[in-house]
Amino acid sequence: MTVDVVENSSVVLTCSLTGNVSAWNLHANQASLSGSCDDGVVYPKTPINLAKVPVENAEITSPSGNIVTLVENYYNVFICVTSYSRPTPFVKWFMRLEGKNIEINQISSFVVTSGDKGFQSARSQLNISVNREKLGTEIFCNGFNGLGTEAMSRTVTLNVLYPPSINAIPDKRVIEGSDVELTCPITYGNPAATSFIWTRELDDKRWYKESFTIHNVSRNDSMNYTCVANNTMVMKGNIRQIGSASRNTQLMVLYSPDIGKIDNISSEEGKSVELSCPVINGNPNKTSVLWTRTKDELLWFGAVVTLKNISRTDSTTYTCRVNNTMISTGGFIAEGIISKTIELNVLY
């Protein structure tokens, strides 16, 4: 006969003899056993099946320690090994997230090793990548073979390293001559220690801080600026990796238009003359141009004005006035105004 028993449990075998029936009580261990009846006769050929042994423990053999440091979105290897048991053991992996145990199904290999007397051990390799939301999450494995309760390993807490990130930096419009501050709106990574460097595209100026101010800003400061934020992520074995993020922003300096050189005019009575105002556009370049003269309230709109059939009464001072409207970030409105005069001398 054959009997399946669990290790360290009791088993009752019944031995039948002619004229006599006796109870045969045995304590099973990890081997096939034989026993004797009450008459003292040994029966070595009465086998008990190999004892069934539950998984007593499961151990995460790699990585070591209760806290493992890893870099976001990089694959990492975890190995779990069970004790020898019978029947064949299996391994399940779990992630403890917000108090809930969630089974992980990313096992890359599973190997069963056979030992003495038909016992087996399972080795499971988990390849997993995690993101920053898994910082502080615990990972553990369970070994089981259908007998008793599942054997749970130690828990490994994930210290997930990740680079900083920079939120969008709005472009800025500022009026020439004012001060402007540029700030790098950072979300710190892990570790939080961060270095900063600001650069701009048209020269080699550098600012090594999260925020900086340009005083008395000029039109030459109009260009793209870049903020770069770095942290240093140190892993096991002092392996270092730089986490980096960058963002661009544009600084637009607003300024008034200007007027080029204007010469006085002399012309004979009865002829036509052209008054020209050489406008140099500002920023924004949308500009209005207005001509006036001192002796009356006549107005002309546009950069060029033609006076036909001039008379001696047209001799006076003429003023060209140009302006643009500057609206800075934040809604402040300023008018950029400049004017120049010329003298018209009518000959008669």
C-alpha positions in Angstrom: 0.0 0.0 0.0 1.0 3.7 -0.4 -0.1 6.6 1.7 0.4 10.4 1.2 1.2 12.2 4.4 2.3 15.7 5.4 5.7 16.0 7.2 5.5 16.1 11.0 1.9 14.9 10.9 0.7 11.6 12.4 -0.5 8.7 10.3 -2.4 5.5 11.2 -1.6 2.3 9.3 -3.6 -0.9 9.8 -1.6 -4.1 9.7 -3.6 -7.4 9.1 -2.2 -10.7 10.4 -3.8 -14.1 10.5 -5.8 -14.3 13.7 -4.7 -10.9 14.8 -5.3 -7.2 13.8 -3.2 -4.5 15.3 -3.0 -0.7 15.0 0.2 0.6 13.6 1.0 4.2 14.5 3.8 6.0 12.8 5.3 9.6 12.7 6.2 10.4 9.1 9.3 12.3 8.1 10.9 13.2 4.7 11.5 9.5 3.6 9.5 6.4 2.8 8.9 4.5 6.0 8.2 1.0 7.1 6.9 -0.2 10.4 5.9 -3.3 12.4 2.8 -4.8 13.8 2.2 -5.6 17.5 3.7 -9.1 17.0 7.2 -7.4 16.5 7.6 -8.4 12.9 9.2 -5.7 10.8 7.6 -5.0 7.4 10.1 -2.9 5.4 8.3 -3.3 2.2 5.2 -1.5 3.4 5.9 2.0 1.9 4.5 5.4 2.8 4.6 7.9 -0.1 7.2 10.7 0.1 5.9 13.1 2.7 4.2 16.4 1.5 6.1 19.4 2.9 4.7 22.9 2.8 6.8 25.9 1.8 8.2 27.2 5.1 9.8 30.4 3.8 10.3 32.6 0.8 13.3 35.0 0.6 14.1 37.9 -1.6 17.8 37.2 -2.3 18.4 40.2 -4.5 18.5 43.0 -4.0 19.7 43.0 -0.4 18.4 45.3 2.3 15.0 46.5 3.2 15.3 49.6 1.0 16.3 49.5 -2.6 17.2 52.6 -4.5 16.4 52.6 -8.2 15.9 55.1 -11.1 12.5 55.8 -12.5 11.6 53.9 -15.7 14.7 51.7 -15.6 14.2 48.0 -15.3 15.3 46.4 -12.1 15.7 42.7 -11.1 14.2 41.1 -8.0 14.9 37.4 -7.2 12.8 35.3 -4.8 13.8 31.8 -3.7 11.6 29.4 -1.7 12.6 26.7 0.8 12.6 23.1 -0.4 9.1 21.5 -0.3 6.9 18.9 -1.9 4.9 19.1 -4.1 6.4 21.6 -6.5 6.4 25.2 -5.1 5.4 28.4 -6.9 6.1 32.1 -6.4 3.8 35.1 -6.5 5.0 38.7 -6.4 3.1 41.5 -4.8 3.2 45.3 -4.6 1.7 47.0 -1.5 0.2 50.2 -2.7 -1.8 52.4 -0.4 -2.4 49.5 1.9 -3.6 47.1 -0.8 -1.6 44.1 -2.0 -1.6 44.0 -5.8 -0.2 41.0 -7.6 2.5 41.7 -10.2 2.5 39.7 -13.4 5.9 40.7 -14.8 7.9 37.6 -14.0 10.7 37.0 -16.5 11.9 33.6 -15.4 10.9 30.8 -13.1 13.2 27.9 -12.3 12.5 24.8 -10.1 15.5 23.1 -8.5 15.3 19.5 -7.3 17.1 18.5 -4.1 17.5 15.4 -2.0 14.6 13.0 -1.6 12.6 14.7 -4.3 12.2 18.0 -2.7 12.1 21.2 -4.8 12.8 24.9 -4.5 11.5 27.6 -6.8 13.5 30.6 -8.0 11.5 33.5 -9.5 13.0 36.6 -11.2 10.9 39.7 -11.5 11.9 42.4 -14.0 10.1 45.6 -13.2 10.3 49.3 -13.9 8.5 51.9 -11.8 7.8 55.6 -11.9 7.9 58.3 -9.2 4.3 57.5 -8.1 5.7 54.2 -6.7 8.1 56.0 -4.3 7.7 54.3 -0.9 5.9 51.3 -2.3 6.7 47.9 -0.8 7.5 44.7 -2.9 7.4 41.2 -1.5 7.0 37.6 -2.7 5.0 34.6 -1.4 6.0 30.9 -1.8 3.3 28.2 -1.8 2.5 24.7 -3.0 -1.0 24.2 -1.9 -0.2 23.1 1.6 -0.8 25.4 4.6 -0.6 29.1 4.3 1.6 31.0 1.8 5.1 31.9 3.1 5.8 35.6 2.8 9.2 37.2 2.3 10.5 40.4 3.9 9.2 43.5 2.3 11.5 45.8 0.2 10.7 49.5 0.1 11.3 51.3 -3.2 13.2 54.5 -3.1 12.6 55.8 -6.6 15.0 58.4 -7.9 13.7 60.7 -10.6 14.8 64.0 -12.2 13.2 67.4 -11.5 10.6 68.7 -13.9 10.0 72.3 -15.0 6.5 73.6 -15.7 5.9 75.8 -18.7 7.5 79.2 -18.4 5.2 81.9 -19.9 6.7 84.3 -22.3 7.1 87.9 -20.9 6.6 91.3 -22.4 8.4 94.1 -20.6 8.9 97.8 -21.4 12.4 98.9 -22.0 14.1 100.5 -19.0 12.1 98.4 -16.5 13.3 95.4 -14.4 12.3 91.9 -15.2 12.6 88.7 -13.2 12.7 85.2 -14.8 11.8 82.2 -12.6 12.2 78.5 -13.2 8.9 76.9 -12.0 10.4 73.6 -10.8 8.9 70.5 -9.4 11.7 69.0 -7.4 12.8 65.4 -8.1 14.3 62.8 -5.8 16.7 63.8 -4.4 15.4 67.3 -4.1 18.9 69.0 -4.2 18.9 70.8 -7.5 21.3 73.0 -9.4 20.2 75.6 -11.9 21.7 77.4 -14.9 20.0 80.0 -17.1 21.4 80.7 -20.6 20.2 82.8 -23.5 20.6 82.2 -27.2 22.6 85.2 -28.5 25.5 85.5 -26.0 27.3 83.5 -23.3 25.7 85.1 -20.2 24.9 82.6 -17.4 22.8 82.8 -14.2 23.3 80.0 -11.7 20.1 80.3 -9.7 16.4 79.5 -9.8 15.4 83.1 -10.4 17.3 86.2 -11.5 16.6 89.8 -12.4 17.7 91.9 -15.4 17.7 95.5 -14.3 17.0 98.4 -16.8 16.2 95.9 -19.5 17.0 97.0 -23.1 15.9 95.8 -26.5 19.1 93.9 -26.8 17.8 91.6 -24.1 15.0 90.4 -26.3 15.7 86.7 -27.1 15.0 83.2 -25.9 16.1 82.1 -22.4 16.6 78.5 -21.2 16.4 77.2 -17.7 18.2 73.8 -17.0 17.6 72.1 -13.6 19.8 69.1 -12.6 19.9 66.7 -9.7 22.3 63.8 -9.0 20.8 60.4 -8.5 23.1 58.0 -6.6 22.4 54.3 -6.8 23.9 51.2 -5.2 27.6 51.0 -5.7 27.9 54.8 -5.8 26.7 54.8 -9.4 25.7 58.3 -10.3 23.3 59.5 -12.9 22.3 63.1 -13.7 18.6 63.9 -13.9 18.0 66.9 -16.1 15.1 69.0 -17.2 15.0 72.2 -19.3 12.5 74.8 -20.5 12.6 77.8 -22.9 10.9 81.1 -22.6 11.0 84.3 -24.7 11.6 87.7 -23.3 10.1 90.5 -25.5 11.3 94.0 -24.7 8.8 96.7 -25.8 10.1 100.0 -26.9 9.0 103.3 -28.6 9.5 104.0 -32.3 12.0 106.6 -33.4 12.3 109.2 -36.2 15.3 109.5 -38.5 16.8 112.7 -39.6 14.5 115.4 -41.0 15.8 118.4 -43.0 14.2 121.9 -43.2 12.6 122.7 -46.6 12.7 125.8 -48.7 10.5 126.1 -51.8 9.0 128.7 -54.1 5.4 129.8 -53.7 3.0 127.9 -56.0 4.9 124.7 -56.0 4.3 121.4 -54.2 6.4 120.1 -51.4 6.5 116.7 -49.7 6.9 116.4 -46.0 8.4 113.0 -45.1 8.7 111.5 -41.6 11.3 108.6 -41.6 9.8 106.4 -39.0 11.9 103.8 -37.3 9.5 101.2 -35.9 9.5 100.2 -32.3 8.1 97.1 -30.7 5.3 96.5 -31.4 5.9 97.9 -34.9 2.3 99.0 -35.4 2.8 102.8 -35.4 0.6 105.8 -36.0 2.0 109.0 -37.6 0.5 112.4 -37.2 1.6 115.8 -38.8 0.6 119.1 -37.3 1.7 122.7 -37.7 2.0 125.5 -35.2 0.0 128.2 -36.9 -3.4 126.4 -37.1 -5.1 123.1 -36.2 -4.6 121.3 -39.5 -3.8 117.6 -39.2 -2.3 115.1 -41.6 -2.2 111.3 -41.0 0.6 109.3 -42.5 4.4 109.4 -42.8 4.3 111.4 -46.0 2.3 114.6 -46.6 2.1 116.5 -49.9 1.3 120.2 -49.8 0.2 121.4 -53.2 0.4 125.0 -54.5 2.0 126.3 -51.4 1.7 129.9 -50.4 3.5 132.2 -48.1 0.9 131.4 -45.4 2.2 127.8 -45.3 5.5 129.0 -44.0 5.6 127.6 -40.4 6.9 124.8 -38.2 5.6 121.3 -38.9 5.8 118.5 -36.3 5.8 114.8 -37.0 4.6 112.8 -34.1 4.8 109.0 -34.0 3.6 106.6 -31.3 2.9 102.9 -30.6 1.0 101.3 -27.8 3.0 98.9 -25.5 1.1 96.4 -23.3 3.4 94.5 -20.9 2.7 91.2 -19.2 0.2 91.9 -16.5 -1.7 94.4 -18.6 0.2 97.6 -18.0 -0.3 100.0 -21.0 2.2 102.6 -22.0 2.3 104.9 -25.1 5.7 105.2 -26.8 5.7 108.7 -28.3 8.4 110.7 -30.1 8.2 113.8 -32.3 10.5 116.0 -34.5 9.9 119.3 -36.2 11.0 120.9 -39.5 10.7 124.4 -40.9 9.0 125.1 -44.2 10.2 128.3 -45.8 8.1 129.5 -48.7 9.9 131.8 -51.1 8.0 134.5 -52.9 
